[in-house]
């Protein structure tokens, strides 16, 4: 959960840097930060999907344990 929060914070900061690059018309920095933003967003999406899949698997595995009660 901590990693997810750090990633969300980094994404927010990157968006601010991208906005600043647009204001300053700094194309090189814009490209660099945009690429880094895409990587972070993809990683966050993948991490969230993996975590969600893991929870569903554990629920399925444990369902049998609780159905006897």
LINTAFEN-V494841 format. One record per backbone hydrogen bond with DSSP energy under -0.5 kcal/mol. NH is the residue of the N-H (numbers start at 1). CO is the residue of the C=O. Records with the same first field share a line. If there is no record, write none. Layout:
NH = CO + CO
This chain:
5 = 1
6 = 2
7 = 3
8 = 4
9 = 5
10 = 6
11 = 7
12 = 8
13 = 9
14 = 10
15 = 11
16 = 12
17 = 13
18 = 14
19 = 15
20 = 16
21 = 17
22 = 18
23 = 19
24 = 20
25 = 21
26 = 21
27 = 25
30 = 26
31 = 27
32 = 28
33 = 29
34 = 30
35 = 31
36 = 32
37 = 33
38 = 34
39 = 35
40 = 36
41 = 37
42 = 38
43 = 39
44 = 40
45 = 41
46 = 42
47 = 43
48 = 44
49 = 45
50 = 46
51 = 47
52 = 48
53 = 49
54 = 50
55 = 51
56 = 52
57 = 53
58 = 54
59 = 55
60 = 56
61 = 57
62 = 58
63 = 59
64 = 60
66 = 62
67 = 63
69 = 66
